[in-house]
């Protein structure tokens, strides 16, 4: 069979929310085909299919939606995680 999955990721190494980088990666059979990164601000394709989708998504609503995920997804979850971890250490 074939395997397709996505990974949402918030990377940070300090408690400053501005240092967070949000990424969304699409994989097909363990090969990353396309990625959105908040530091780049757009989708980047790594395969022929990924490049075509990146061009399409960067000219549509998808890129606008993903640009807001750092604030909506990461800021909230990182704050909850950090507070929880610090109170238990």
VMD Tcl script that builds the backbone (N, CA, C; Angstrom):
set m [mol new atoms 267]
animate dup $m
set s [atomselect $m all]
$s set {name element resname resid chain x y z} {
  {N N UNK 1 A 0.812 -1.179 0.000}
  {CA C UNK 1 A 0.000 0.000 0.000}
  {C C UNK 1 A 0.856 1.243 0.000}
  {N N UNK 2 A 0.187 2.357 -0.051}
  {CA C UNK 2 A 0.839 3.653 -0.051}
  {C C UNK 2 A 0.534 4.367 1.250}
  {N N UNK 3 A 1.455 5.190 1.689}
  {CA C UNK 3 A 1.320 5.890 2.955}
  {C C UNK 3 A 1.409 7.395 2.712}
  {N N UNK 4 A 0.364 8.122 3.145}
  {CA C UNK 4 A 0.348 9.578 3.046}
  {C C UNK 4 A 0.020 10.129 4.421}
  {N N UNK 5 A 0.822 11.094 4.888}
  {CA C UNK 5 A 0.542 11.694 6.178}
  {C C UNK 5 A 1.107 13.108 6.236}
  {N N UNK 6 A 0.621 13.873 7.207}
  {CA C UNK 6 A 1.102 15.238 7.423}
  {C C UNK 6 A 1.613 15.354 8.854}
  {N N UNK 7 A 2.531 16.295 9.050}
  {CA C UNK 7 A 3.080 16.563 10.372}
  {C C UNK 7 A 3.044 18.063 10.612}
  {N N UNK 8 A 2.312 18.492 11.653}
  {CA C UNK 8 A 2.338 19.874 12.133}
  {C C UNK 8 A 3.385 19.944 13.227}
  {N N UNK 9 A 4.197 20.987 13.220}
  {CA C UNK 9 A 5.301 21.051 14.162}
  {C C UNK 9 A 5.515 22.489 14.629}
  {N N UNK 10 A 5.713 22.646 15.925}
  {CA C UNK 10 A 6.086 23.939 16.507}
  {C C UNK 10 A 7.447 23.752 17.162}
  {N N UNK 11 A 8.462 24.396 16.625}
  {CA C UNK 11 A 9.810 24.281 17.185}
  {C C UNK 11 A 10.150 25.551 17.947}
  {N N UNK 12 A 10.676 25.350 19.157}
  {CA C UNK 12 A 11.071 26.495 19.968}
  {C C UNK 12 A 12.131 26.047 20.955}
  {N N UNK 13 A 12.952 26.982 21.367}
  {CA C UNK 13 A 13.972 26.667 22.371}
  {C C UNK 13 A 14.082 27.753 23.436}
  {N N UNK 14 A 13.046 28.565 23.533}
  {CA C UNK 14 A 12.985 29.551 24.605}
  {C C UNK 14 A 11.522 29.810 24.913}
  {N N UNK 15 A 11.285 30.547 25.959}
  {CA C UNK 15 A 9.901 30.858 26.322}
  {C C UNK 15 A 9.353 32.047 25.538}
  {N N UNK 16 A 10.182 32.644 24.695}
  {CA C UNK 16 A 9.735 33.776 23.874}
  {C C UNK 16 A 8.921 33.252 22.703}
  {N N UNK 17 A 7.694 33.705 22.590}
  {CA C UNK 17 A 6.810 33.205 21.541}
  {C C UNK 17 A 7.266 33.615 20.145}
  {N N UNK 18 A 8.033 34.680 20.029}
  {CA C UNK 18 A 8.498 35.114 18.712}
  {C C UNK 18 A 9.541 34.173 18.117}
  {N N UNK 19 A 10.153 33.340 18.955}
  {CA C UNK 19 A 11.180 32.410 18.485}
  {C C UNK 19 A 10.602 31.111 17.927}
  {N N UNK 20 A 9.303 30.951 17.945}
  {CA C UNK 20 A 8.659 29.719 17.489}
  {C C UNK 20 A 8.631 29.677 15.966}
  {N N UNK 21 A 8.894 28.487 15.420}
  {CA C UNK 21 A 8.712 28.271 13.979}
  {C C UNK 21 A 7.670 27.177 13.788}
  {N N UNK 22 A 6.654 27.488 13.010}
  {CA C UNK 22 A 5.610 26.514 12.681}
  {C C UNK 22 A 5.915 25.913 11.313}
  {N N UNK 23 A 5.841 24.583 11.212}
  {CA C UNK 23 A 5.985 23.923 9.918}
  {C C UNK 23 A 4.873 22.906 9.746}
  {N N UNK 24 A 4.474 22.728 8.507}
  {CA C UNK 24 A 3.526 21.695 8.107}
  {C C UNK 24 A 4.164 20.957 6.947}
  {N N UNK 25 A 4.377 19.665 7.109}
  {CA C UNK 25 A 5.016 18.856 6.069}
  {C C UNK 25 A 4.068 17.770 5.599}
  {N N UNK 26 A 4.036 17.547 4.290}
  {CA C UNK 26 A 3.270 16.466 3.677}
  {C C UNK 26 A 4.247 15.400 3.207}
  {N N UNK 27 A 3.955 14.160 3.575}
  {CA C UNK 27 A 4.816 13.025 3.207}
  {C C UNK 27 A 4.029 12.022 2.374}
  {N N UNK 28 A 4.726 11.381 1.465}
  {CA C UNK 28 A 4.167 10.279 0.687}
  {C C UNK 28 A 5.220 9.186 0.632}
  {N N UNK 29 A 4.887 8.021 1.181}
  {CA C UNK 29 A 5.835 6.901 1.270}
  {C C UNK 29 A 7.164 7.323 1.891}
  {N N UNK 30 A 7.096 8.013 3.030}
  {CA C UNK 30 A 8.242 8.454 3.829}
  {C C UNK 30 A 9.085 9.543 3.175}
  {N N UNK 31 A 8.655 10.081 2.044}
  {CA C UNK 31 A 9.379 11.140 1.344}
  {C C UNK 31 A 8.612 12.451 1.506}
  {N N UNK 32 A 9.284 13.471 2.039}
  {CA C UNK 32 A 8.634 14.771 2.180}
  {C C UNK 32 A 8.448 15.374 0.790}
  {N N UNK 33 A 7.196 15.731 0.461}
  {CA C UNK 33 A 6.919 16.255 -0.872}
  {C C UNK 33 A 6.687 17.762 -0.884}
  {N N UNK 34 A 6.201 18.303 0.244}
  {CA C UNK 34 A 5.942 19.745 0.312}
  {C C UNK 34 A 5.950 20.186 1.772}
  {N N UNK 35 A 6.372 21.454 2.003}
  {CA C UNK 35 A 6.422 21.974 3.376}
  {C C UNK 35 A 6.035 23.445 3.390}
  {N N UNK 36 A 5.279 23.810 4.424}
  {CA C UNK 36 A 5.049 25.210 4.737}
  {C C UNK 36 A 5.865 25.527 5.977}
  {N N UNK 37 A 6.570 26.640 5.964}
  {CA C UNK 37 A 7.343 27.084 7.120}
  {C C UNK 37 A 6.979 28.534 7.416}
  {N N UNK 38 A 6.703 28.828 8.694}
  {CA C UNK 38 A 6.353 30.204 9.053}
  {C C UNK 38 A 7.524 31.150 8.860}
  {N N UNK 39 A 8.756 30.660 8.937}
  {CA C UNK 39 A 9.904 31.540 8.725}
  {C C UNK 39 A 10.083 31.888 7.251}
  {N N UNK 40 A 9.673 31.008 6.353}
  {CA C UNK 40 A 9.721 31.282 4.911}
  {C C UNK 40 A 8.446 32.005 4.478}
  {N N UNK 41 A 7.312 31.618 5.077}
  {CA C UNK 41 A 6.042 32.264 4.788}
  {C C UNK 41 A 5.321 31.735 3.566}
  {N N UNK 42 A 5.758 30.586 3.062}
  {CA C UNK 42 A 5.100 30.002 1.898}
  {C C UNK 42 A 5.397 28.506 1.831}
  {N N UNK 43 A 4.712 27.827 0.899}
  {CA C UNK 43 A 4.953 26.413 0.661}
  {C C UNK 43 A 6.148 26.233 -0.260}
  {N N UNK 44 A 6.928 25.191 0.000}
  {CA C UNK 44 A 8.071 24.838 -0.843}
  {C C UNK 44 A 7.919 23.363 -1.207}
  {N N UNK 45 A 8.009 23.062 -2.497}
  {CA C UNK 45 A 7.898 21.684 -2.956}
  {C C UNK 45 A 9.267 21.041 -3.108}
  {N N UNK 46 A 9.327 19.727 -2.830}
  {CA C UNK 46 A 10.580 18.987 -2.913}
  {C C UNK 46 A 10.563 17.905 -3.983}
  {N N UNK 47 A 9.405 17.664 -4.564}
  {CA C UNK 47 A 9.277 16.710 -5.661}
  {C C UNK 47 A 8.537 17.413 -6.785}
  {N N UNK 48 A 8.455 16.774 -7.937}
  {CA C UNK 48 A 7.731 17.382 -9.057}
  {C C UNK 48 A 6.291 17.701 -8.670}
  {N N UNK 49 A 5.626 16.736 -8.039}
  {CA C UNK 49 A 4.241 16.936 -7.600}
  {C C UNK 49 A 4.162 18.023 -6.528}
  {N N UNK 50 A 5.125 18.025 -5.598}
  {CA C UNK 50 A 5.144 19.022 -4.536}
  {C C UNK 50 A 5.370 20.429 -5.056}
  {N N UNK 51 A 6.226 20.574 -6.053}
  {CA C UNK 51 A 6.491 21.891 -6.641}
  {C C UNK 51 A 5.242 22.447 -7.303}
  {N N UNK 52 A 4.513 21.601 -8.021}
  {CA C UNK 52 A 3.270 22.039 -8.667}
  {C C UNK 52 A 2.235 22.476 -7.638}
  {N N UNK 53 A 2.098 21.690 -6.559}
  {CA C UNK 53 A 1.148 22.064 -5.513}
  {C C UNK 53 A 1.580 23.330 -4.795}
  {N N UNK 54 A 2.872 23.494 -4.538}
  {CA C UNK 54 A 3.362 24.700 -3.867}
  {C C UNK 54 A 3.017 25.944 -4.676}
  {N N UNK 55 A 3.213 25.888 -5.980}
  {CA C UNK 55 A 2.872 27.032 -6.836}
  {C C UNK 55 A 1.394 27.360 -6.733}
  {N N UNK 56 A 0.573 26.326 -6.773}
  {CA C UNK 56 A -0.885 26.518 -6.698}
  {C C UNK 56 A -1.295 27.049 -5.328}
  {N N UNK 57 A -0.791 26.437 -4.259}
  {CA C UNK 57 A -1.182 26.823 -2.907}
  {C C UNK 57 A -0.661 28.206 -2.535}
  {N N UNK 58 A 0.503 28.600 -3.043}
  {CA C UNK 58 A 1.050 29.923 -2.727}
  {C C UNK 58 A 0.277 31.044 -3.409}
  {N N UNK 59 A -0.548 30.712 -4.368}
  {CA C UNK 59 A -1.366 31.718 -5.055}
  {C C UNK 59 A -2.831 31.632 -4.646}
  {N N UNK 60 A -3.117 30.954 -3.551}
  {CA C UNK 60 A -4.504 30.776 -3.122}
  {C C UNK 60 A -4.680 31.018 -1.632}
  {N N UNK 61 A -5.823 30.572 -1.151}
  {CA C UNK 61 A -6.188 30.758 0.254}
  {C C UNK 61 A -5.340 29.909 1.203}
  {N N UNK 62 A -4.790 28.812 0.719}
  {CA C UNK 62 A -4.040 27.896 1.591}
  {C C UNK 62 A -2.876 28.589 2.297}
  {N N UNK 63 A -2.118 29.382 1.558}
  {CA C UNK 63 A -0.951 30.049 2.157}
  {C C UNK 63 A -1.393 31.104 3.170}
  {N N UNK 64 A -2.475 31.784 2.908}
  {CA C UNK 64 A -2.988 32.796 3.842}
  {C C UNK 64 A -3.436 32.125 5.137}
  {N N UNK 65 A -4.116 31.004 5.005}
  {CA C UNK 65 A -4.574 30.260 6.176}
  {C C UNK 65 A -3.397 29.771 7.009}
  {N N UNK 66 A -2.390 29.196 6.374}
  {CA C UNK 66 A -1.238 28.643 7.096}
  {C C UNK 66 A -0.409 29.724 7.779}
  {N N UNK 67 A -0.376 30.901 7.219}
  {CA C UNK 67 A 0.403 31.987 7.830}
  {C C UNK 67 A -0.124 32.328 9.217}
  {N N UNK 68 A -1.404 32.083 9.478}
  {CA C UNK 68 A -1.986 32.366 10.789}
  {C C UNK 68 A -1.851 31.233 11.788}
  {N N UNK 69 A -1.351 30.079 11.363}
  {CA C UNK 69 A -1.275 28.926 12.253}
  {C C UNK 69 A -0.233 29.080 13.356}
  {N N UNK 70 A 0.809 29.836 13.128}
  {CA C UNK 70 A 1.811 30.042 14.179}
  {C C UNK 70 A 1.136 30.651 15.405}
  {N N UNK 71 A 0.312 31.660 15.192}
  {CA C UNK 71 A -0.375 32.311 16.299}
  {C C UNK 71 A -1.487 31.435 16.863}
  {N N UNK 72 A -2.311 30.851 15.991}
  {CA C UNK 72 A -3.468 30.080 16.455}
  {C C UNK 72 A -3.090 28.723 17.041}
  {N N UNK 73 A -2.150 28.047 16.451}
  {CA C UNK 73 A -1.814 26.682 16.853}
  {C C UNK 73 A -0.636 26.652 17.833}
  {N N UNK 74 A 0.460 27.268 17.465}
  {CA C UNK 74 A 1.672 27.170 18.278}
  {C C UNK 74 A 1.597 27.985 19.566}
  {N N UNK 75 A 1.223 29.252 19.476}
  {CA C UNK 75 A 1.263 30.100 20.657}
  {C C UNK 75 A 0.435 29.501 21.785}
  {N N UNK 76 A -0.758 29.045 21.460}
  {CA C UNK 76 A -1.632 28.464 22.479}
  {C C UNK 76 A -1.030 27.187 23.055}
  {N N UNK 77 A -0.671 26.241 22.198}
  {CA C UNK 77 A -0.193 24.941 22.660}
  {C C UNK 77 A 1.160 25.016 23.349}
  {N N UNK 78 A 2.057 25.841 22.853}
  {CA C UNK 78 A 3.365 25.985 23.495}
  {C C UNK 78 A 3.193 26.609 24.873}
  {N N UNK 79 A 2.322 27.589 24.985}
  {CA C UNK 79 A 2.067 28.199 26.294}
  {C C UNK 79 A 1.527 27.198 27.296}
  {N N UNK 80 A 0.585 26.366 26.886}
  {CA C UNK 80 A 0.018 25.336 27.758}
  {C C UNK 80 A 1.089 24.318 28.130}
  {N N UNK 81 A 1.859 23.853 27.149}
  {CA C UNK 81 A 2.903 22.856 27.392}
  {C C UNK 81 A 3.980 23.394 28.331}
  {N N UNK 82 A 4.449 24.608 28.076}
  {CA C UNK 82 A 5.518 25.191 28.877}
  {C C UNK 82 A 5.058 25.394 30.313}
  {N N UNK 83 A 3.861 25.910 30.477}
  {CA C UNK 83 A 3.332 26.129 31.834}
  {C C UNK 83 A 3.200 24.797 32.580}
  {N N UNK 84 A 2.707 23.781 31.905}
  {CA C UNK 84 A 2.543 22.465 32.513}
  {C C UNK 84 A 3.891 21.866 32.898}
  {N N UNK 85 A 4.861 21.964 32.002}
  {CA C UNK 85 A 6.182 21.390 32.263}
  {C C UNK 85 A 6.898 22.115 33.397}
  {N N UNK 86 A 6.793 23.441 33.429}
  {CA C UNK 86 A 7.497 24.205 34.454}
  {C C UNK 86 A 6.909 24.002 35.836}
  {N N UNK 87 A 5.608 23.773 35.936}
  {CA C UNK 87 A 5.000 23.583 37.245}
  {C C UNK 87 A 5.311 22.208 37.811}
  {N N UNK 88 A 5.757 21.272 36.956}
  {CA C UNK 88 A 6.049 19.927 37.423}
  {C C UNK 88 A 7.545 19.679 37.602}
  {N N UNK 89 A 8.377 20.656 37.273}
  {CA C UNK 89 A 9.816 20.431 37.408}
  {C C UNK 89 A 10.334 20.879 38.742}
}
mol reanalyze $m
mol bondsrecalc $m
mol representation Tube
mol addrep $m
